[in-house]
Amino acid sequence: MGELSGLRVAVAGLGPMGRGIARVFAEAGAQVSVVDVDAAATARGYETLLAEADPPVTVSTAASVTEAVRDADLFVEAVVERFDAKLALLAEVRAAGNETLVVASNTSSLSIGELGVAFGDPARVVGLHFFNPPTKMRLVEIIRGARTDPEVVERARAWVAGLGKTAVLCADSPNFIVNRVCRPLYYESQLLVTQGMTPEVVDAAVKGALGHRMGPLELLDFTGLHTHLGSSETALREFGDPRYRPIPLTRQLVRAGTTGRAAGRGYYDYAAGKPRQAQAAVTRSPESAADGQVHVYRAVDCTPADVAAVRELAADRRVVVDSSAGGWVEHLPPGVGWLRLHRHGEQTFAEVVADEVAGIAPAFDAADALGATSVPVLALPGLVVDRLAHTMVNEALTLVEEGTAAAADVDLALRLGMNHPVGPLEYLRDTGPVEVLAGLRALLTGFGDPRYRPAQLLVRQAAGSRRG
C-alpha cells in the first residue's frame, strides 16, 4: 500500500502539470480522479496520462468537476494560469457542496488569498506549487494564504511528505520563493545583453562559476520569454517596486514572436545550433604551457589605496587585479590585467575583462597561469557572476526580512527547485555580508538604478560582521 492509501484526490486540468500531479498522487496510493474542461479534453488528457505513466497507474475520469470533488478529500487545480479561468472552476467546486474538501491551487504567481476569497471559504484554500515535471522534481512550495487554516497547511505538509517530496512553506506573496529569488538572475542577465554582453558569455560564466546546469538566458528561452514577461508584469503590478520592471529587450523579442526555443529563436538562434555549442565557443581552456609567474591582487573595492598598491606591485612584476568592482574600468593601471576568479569545487573559473572600448586588453595568459577556464567579459560593474549572485542574495534576504519564508526554506527551495549547488544564503555565508554589500553598493553607484539597493537585513548583517 502507498503512503497516501485511502486519500481521495481530484485533479482538474490535464496539461503536463495536471497529468504529472495526478500521476504522483496515484503512485503514492491515493485514489485519483481527473477531469478537464469538457469530455473530449478529459478523454485526450486521460489517454496521454496513461501512455506517459511508467510504471502504470490507476486513475479514473469524472464526467464533471462536481462529480470529481463530491467525495474527494483534496482538490488540486492545474488549469491555465488566468484568474478568470480559476475563478470559474472554483465556483463549480463550491457549488458541489463538499464542505470538508481541501482546495489546492498549483498556481505559480496568483494570490492564494484572493483565490480563497473567490472560492468563498479561504480557510480551506492552500497553494501546492509543484515544479515541472512533477514526477521528477522533489520540491513543492506550500503557500499559506492569510486566512488559510493552519490545520490545512499541516495536512498539506503531510500529503507532500507522503508523495516522497520535500515541502517548503511560503507566505502568500507574488512568485513565492523560487521564482521570486530568481527574478534578479533573469533580469540582470537580460540587462547584460542590453549592455553589450552576448547570451552565450553570460550563460557560460554562470554555469562555469556558479555550477548552474543551465544558463539563465538558455533557461528563459526554454520556458518561453512570453511566460517570463507575464510573470514580470505581475510582479511589478503586485509590488509596485521598480526593481521588478520587465526588461525592454525581452518585451521587444516577445512582440516579434521570437519567444524562445519553441519559436526557434529567442536569446539564441536555434537554427544556428544549440546554446551549449555557442557557450563552448566562447569558453577558453587554460594553456598548459603558460608562464606561472603572475601576482594576483584581490580587491573587493577599488579604493585609492588599492590603486596605489597595484601600481607599486606592477613596477617590477606581472600583476592582475582579481575584482568585480566597476571602478577599475577608470583606474586600472597600464599594463595590469583584470579578471575575477571563482572557485567551484576543485575547478577555477575566470571572467577575463576584455574591453576594446575601455582600452583593456584580456589577461588570458594570467588565467592560463592560474589554471583557470575562462570567458571574456566587458568592463561592467559586477562583471557577470558577482552581479547576478549578489542580486539573488539580496532578493533572498528581502524574502526573509519581510517574513515570506525562512532562510533554510529559501536555500532548500533553490537547491531542489533550480538544482543550484548552494542556496543564496549559503552563498552569503561563504562569501560574507561585507563583500556582498560592497558589491551591491558598487552596482547602485555604477548604474544609479534603485534595483540594486541593499536589503536592510544585509546592511545589519554586514555591520554585525565588522563588529564581530
C-alpha positions in Angstrom: 0.0 0.0 0.0 1.2 3.5 -0.8 1.9 6.3 1.8 -1.4 8.0 0.8 -3.6 5.0 0.6 -7.2 6.0 1.3 -6.7 9.6 0.3 -9.2 10.7 -2.4 -7.8 13.3 -4.8 -9.5 15.1 -7.7 -7.3 16.9 -10.2 -8.6 19.4 -12.7 -6.6 20.3 -15.8 -4.8 17.7 -17.8 -2.0 19.6 -19.3 1.6 18.4 -18.5 1.4 19.7 -14.9 -2.0 18.3 -14.1 -1.1 14.9 -15.6 2.1 14.8 -13.6 0.4 15.8 -10.4 -2.3 13.1 -10.9 0.5 10.5 -11.5 2.5 11.3 -8.4 -0.6 11.0 -6.2 -1.7 7.8 -7.8 1.9 6.3 -7.5 1.7 7.2 -3.7 -1.5 5.1 -3.4 -4.2 7.8 -3.5 -7.5 7.3 -5.3 -7.3 9.8 -8.1 -10.0 11.2 -10.4 -9.2 13.6 -13.2 -11.3 16.0 -15.2 -10.7 18.7 -17.8 -12.8 21.4 -19.4 -15.0 19.0 -21.4 -15.5 15.3 -22.1 -13.2 15.4 -25.2 -10.4 17.1 -23.4 -10.7 14.8 -20.4 -10.5 11.7 -22.7 -7.5 13.1 -24.5 -5.7 14.0 -21.3 -6.5 10.7 -19.7 -5.1 8.7 -22.7 -1.9 10.8 -22.6 -1.6 10.3 -18.9 -1.8 6.5 -19.2 0.6 6.5 -22.1 3.2 8.5 -20.1 2.9 6.6 -16.9 5.8 4.3 -16.2 5.1 2.3 -14.1 1.4 2.2 -14.9 -1.0 3.9 -12.5 -4.7 3.5 -11.7 -6.6 6.8 -12.3 -10.3 7.3 -13.1 -12.0 10.0 -15.0 -15.0 12.1 -13.9 -17.8 13.4 -16.1 -17.7 16.8 -14.4 -15.9 18.8 -11.7 -19.0 18.3 -9.5 -18.6 14.5 -9.8 -14.9 14.6 -9.3 -15.0 16.5 -6.0 -18.2 15.1 -4.5 -16.4 12.6 -2.3 -12.8 13.9 -2.5 -10.6 14.9 0.4 -8.3 17.1 -1.8 -8.9 19.0 -5.0 -5.9 20.2 -7.0 -6.5 22.7 -9.8 -3.8 22.9 -12.6 -5.8 24.8 -15.2 -4.5 27.7 -17.3 -2.7 30.5 -15.3 -5.6 33.0 -15.6 -7.6 34.3 -12.6 -10.9 34.2 -14.6 -10.4 30.6 -15.5 -9.6 29.6 -12.0 -12.5 31.7 -10.6 -15.0 29.8 -12.9 -13.6 26.5 -11.8 -13.7 27.3 -8.1 -17.3 28.3 -8.4 -18.1 24.8 -9.7 -16.2 23.3 -6.8 -18.0 25.4 -4.3 -21.4 24.5 -5.8 -20.6 20.8 -5.4 -21.2 21.2 -1.7 -18.3 19.2 -0.2 -17.7 21.1 3.0 -14.7 19.2 4.1 -12.8 19.4 0.8 -9.3 21.0 0.9 -8.8 23.1 -2.2 -5.3 23.5 -3.6 -4.0 25.6 -6.5 -0.9 24.8 -8.5 -0.6 28.5 -9.4 2.9 29.8 -9.8 2.0 33.5 -9.4 -1.6 34.2 -8.4 -2.6 35.1 -4.9 -3.8 32.2 -2.8 -5.7 34.7 -0.5 -7.5 36.1 -3.5 -8.4 32.7 -4.8 -9.6 31.8 -1.3 -12.0 34.7 -1.2 -13.2 33.9 -4.6 -13.9 30.3 -3.5 -15.9 31.6 -0.6 -14.1 29.7 2.2 -10.5 30.9 2.3 -9.7 28.7 5.3 -9.8 25.6 3.1 -7.6 27.0 0.2 -3.9 26.5 0.0 -1.2 26.6 -2.6 0.6 23.5 -3.7 3.1 24.6 -6.3 4.7 21.6 -8.0 7.7 22.0 -10.3 7.9 20.7 -13.8 7.9 17.8 -14.3 6.1 16.8 -11.1 7.1 13.2 -11.5 10.8 14.1 -11.2 11.1 17.3 -9.3 11.3 16.9 -5.5 10.2 20.3 -4.4 6.7 21.5 -3.6 6.1 25.1 -2.4 3.2 25.2 0.1 1.7 28.7 0.1 -0.2 29.8 3.1 -2.9 32.4 2.4 -3.5 35.0 5.1 -6.8 33.1 6.1 -5.7 29.6 5.4 -6.4 27.3 8.4 -3.1 26.1 10.0 -4.5 22.6 10.1 -5.0 22.7 6.3 -1.3 23.7 6.0 -0.2 20.8 8.2 -2.4 18.4 6.2 -0.8 19.7 3.0 2.7 19.1 4.5 1.7 15.5 5.4 0.5 14.9 1.9 3.6 16.2 0.3 5.7 14.0 2.6 3.5 11.1 1.5 4.4 11.8 -2.1 8.1 11.4 -1.2 8.7 15.1 -1.9 10.1 18.0 0.1 7.9 20.9 1.2 8.9 24.5 1.8 6.5 26.9 3.4 5.8 30.3 1.9 3.5 33.1 2.9 1.2 34.3 0.1 3.5 36.7 -1.9 3.9 37.1 -5.7 6.1 34.5 -7.3 6.5 32.7 -3.9 10.1 31.6 -3.2 11.9 30.1 -6.3 10.5 32.3 -9.0 10.9 35.4 -6.8 14.5 34.8 -5.8 15.4 34.0 -9.4 13.9 37.3 -10.7 17.2 39.2 -10.5 19.1 36.3 -12.0 16.9 36.7 -15.1 16.7 40.5 -15.1 20.4 41.1 -14.7 21.2 38.5 -17.5 18.8 40.3 -19.8 20.3 43.7 -18.9 23.8 42.4 -19.5 22.8 41.6 -23.1 21.3 45.1 -23.4 24.6 46.5 -22.2 26.7 44.6 -24.8 27.4 41.1 -23.5 26.4 38.1 -25.6 23.9 35.5 -24.2 26.5 32.7 -24.6 29.1 34.6 -22.5 26.5 35.3 -19.7 25.4 31.7 -19.6 28.9 30.2 -19.8 30.0 32.4 -16.9 27.1 31.4 -14.7 27.5 27.7 -15.5 31.3 27.8 -15.0 31.4 29.9 -11.9 28.2 29.0 -10.1 27.7 25.4 -11.3 24.2 26.0 -12.6 23.0 23.3 -15.0 21.5 25.8 -17.5 22.4 29.4 -18.0 19.7 31.9 -17.2 19.1 33.1 -20.8 19.1 29.5 -22.0 16.5 28.7 -19.3 14.3 31.7 -20.3 14.3 30.5 -23.9 13.4 27.0 -22.7 10.4 28.2 -20.6 9.3 30.9 -23.0 10.0 34.6 -22.9 6.3 35.4 -23.0 5.8 33.4 -19.8 8.6 35.2 -18.1 7.3 38.6 -19.3 3.9 37.9 -18.0 5.2 37.0 -14.5 7.4 40.1 -14.6 4.4 42.3 -15.3 2.6 40.5 -12.4 5.5 41.1 -10.0 5.7 44.8 -11.0 1.9 45.3 -10.6 1.8 43.5 -7.2 4.9 45.0 -5.6 4.8 48.4 -7.3 8.6 48.4 -7.0 10.8 49.5 -9.9 13.2 46.6 -9.3 10.7 44.3 -10.8 10.1 46.1 -14.0 10.3 44.0 -17.2 13.4 44.4 -19.4 12.5 46.2 -22.7 14.6 43.9 -24.8 12.6 40.9 -23.8 9.3 42.7 -24.5 10.7 43.5 -28.0 11.5 39.8 -28.6 8.1 38.7 -27.5 6.4 41.3 -29.7 8.4 40.0 -32.6 7.3 36.4 -31.9 10.8 35.3 -31.0 9.8 33.8 -27.7 12.4 31.1 -27.2 13.3 27.6 -28.1 9.8 26.6 -29.2 9.6 29.5 -31.6 13.1 28.7 -33.0 14.6 31.9 -31.7 14.8 34.0 -28.5 18.0 35.0 -26.9 19.6 32.2 -29.0 19.0 31.4 -32.7 18.3 27.7 -32.7 18.8 27.4 -36.4 22.4 28.2 -35.8 22.9 25.5 -33.2 22.3 24.6 -29.6 23.1 27.0 -26.8 25.8 24.8 -25.3 27.6 24.9 -28.6 27.6 28.7 -28.5 28.7 28.7 -24.9 31.6 26.2 -25.7 32.8 28.5 -28.4 33.4 31.4 -26.0 34.9 29.3 -23.2 38.6 29.0 -23.1 40.5 26.1 -21.5 43.9 27.0 -19.9 47.0 26.6 -21.9 49.3 24.1 -20.2 52.5 25.9 -21.4 51.5 29.2 -19.7 54.1 31.0 -17.6 53.2 30.7 -14.0 54.7 34.0 -12.8 51.8 36.2 -12.0 50.8 38.2 -8.9 47.1 38.3 -8.1 45.8 41.4 -6.2 42.4 40.6 -4.7 40.3 43.7 -4.3 36.6 43.8 -3.1 36.5 47.5 -4.0 38.6 50.0 -6.0 39.9 52.5 -3.4 42.8 54.9 -3.9 44.8 52.6 -1.6 44.0 49.6 -3.8 45.1 51.5 -7.0 48.3 52.7 -5.3 49.2 49.2 -4.1 48.6 47.8 -7.6 50.8 50.5 -9.2 53.6 49.7 -6.8 53.4 45.9 -7.4 53.3 46.4 -11.2 56.6 48.2 -11.2 58.6 45.0 -11.2 56.3 42.1 -11.8 53.2 40.8 -13.8 50.1 41.8 -11.9 46.4 41.1 -12.4 43.6 42.6 -10.3 41.0 40.0 -9.1 37.9 42.1 -8.7 34.4 42.8 -10.0 34.4 46.4 -8.7 33.4 48.6 -11.6 35.8 51.4 -10.5 38.7 49.6 -12.1 37.4 50.5 -15.6 38.7 54.0 -14.9 41.6 53.3 -12.5 43.3 50.1 -13.8 47.0 51.0 -14.2 48.6 50.5 -17.6 49.9 47.0 -18.2 47.8 45.5 -15.4 45.3 42.8 -16.3 41.8 42.5 -14.8 39.9 39.3 -14.1 37.6 37.8 -11.5 38.4 34.4 -10.2 35.8 31.9 -8.9 36.3 28.5 -7.4 33.6 25.9 -7.9 34.6 22.6 -6.3 38.1 21.7 -7.5 37.9 24.0 -10.5 38.9 27.6 -11.0 36.9 29.7 -13.4 37.8 33.3 -14.5 35.9 36.1 -16.0 38.7 37.9 -18.0 37.9 41.5 -18.8 38.4 42.2 -22.5 37.1 45.6 -23.4 38.4 47.3 -26.5 36.2 50.3 -25.9 37.6 50.8 -22.4 41.2 50.0 -23.7 41.5 46.9 -21.5 43.4 44.0 -23.1 42.5 40.5 -22.0 44.8 38.8 -19.5 44.2 35.3 -20.8 47.9 34.4 -20.1 47.2 35.1 -16.4 44.1 32.9 -16.4 46.2 30.2 -18.1 48.9 30.5 -15.5 46.3 30.1 -12.8 44.9 27.0 -14.4 41.5 28.7 -14.9 38.9 28.0 -17.6 37.8 31.5 -18.7 35.4 33.6 -20.7 35.9 37.2 -21.9 33.6 39.8 -20.4 33.1 43.6 -20.7 34.2 46.1 -18.0 30.7 46.5 -16.4 30.1 46.9 -12.7 29.9 43.5 -11.0 31.0 41.8 -14.3 28.6 38.9 -14.7 28.8 36.4 -11.9 29.1 38.7 -8.8 26.4 40.9 -10.3 23.9 38.0 -10.6 24.9 36.3 -7.4 24.8 39.4 -5.2 21.4 40.5 -6.5 20.0 37.0 -5.9 21.3 37.1 -2.3 19.6 40.5 -1.9 16.3 39.2 -3.1 16.5 36.1 -0.8 17.3 38.3 2.2 14.3 40.5 1.3 12.0 37.4 1.5 13.4 36.5 4.9 13.2 40.1 6.1 9.6 40.5 5.2 8.6 37.1 6.7 7.7 35.5 3.4 9.9 32.4 4.0 12.5 31.1 6.5 16.2 31.2 5.4 16.5 27.5 5.5 13.5 27.0 3.2 14.8 29.6 0.8 18.1 27.7 0.4 16.3 24.4 0.2 13.9 25.7 -2.5 16.7 27.0 -4.7 18.7 23.7 -4.4 15.7 21.5 -5.2 13.6 23.7 -7.4 16.5 25.0 -9.6 19.3 22.5 -9.0 21.6 25.2 -7.7 24.6 23.7 -5.9 24.2 26.1 -3.0 21.3 28.3 -1.9 21.7 32.1 -2.0 22.0 32.4 1.8 24.6 29.6 1.9 26.5 31.6 -0.7 26.2 34.6 1.5 27.7 32.8 4.4 30.6 31.6 2.3 31.2 35.0 0.7 30.5 37.2 3.7 27.9 40.0 4.0 30.6 42.7 3.9 31.6 41.7 0.4 28.1 41.2 -0.9 27.0 44.6 0.5 30.1 46.3 -1.1 29.2 44.7 -4.4 25.6 45.9 -4.3 26.6 49.4 -3.4 29.1 49.5 -6.3 26.2 48.4 -8.6 24.0 51.1 -7.2 26.7 53.7 -7.7 27.8 52.4 -11.1 24.3 52.2 -12.6 22.3 54.6 -10.5 19.4 52.2 -10.6 17.3 51.5 -7.4 17.0 47.8 -8.3 20.4 47.4 -6.6 19.5 49.0 -3.2 20.6 46.6 -0.5 18.1 45.0 1.9 18.4 46.4 5.4 18.9 42.9 6.7 22.1 42.7 4.7 23.2 46.1 6.0 22.7 44.9 9.5 24.5 41.6 8.9 27.5 43.4 7.4 27.6 45.8 10.4 27.5 42.8 12.8 30.2 41.0 10.9 32.5 44.1 11.1 31.9 44.4 14.9 32.4 40.7 15.4 
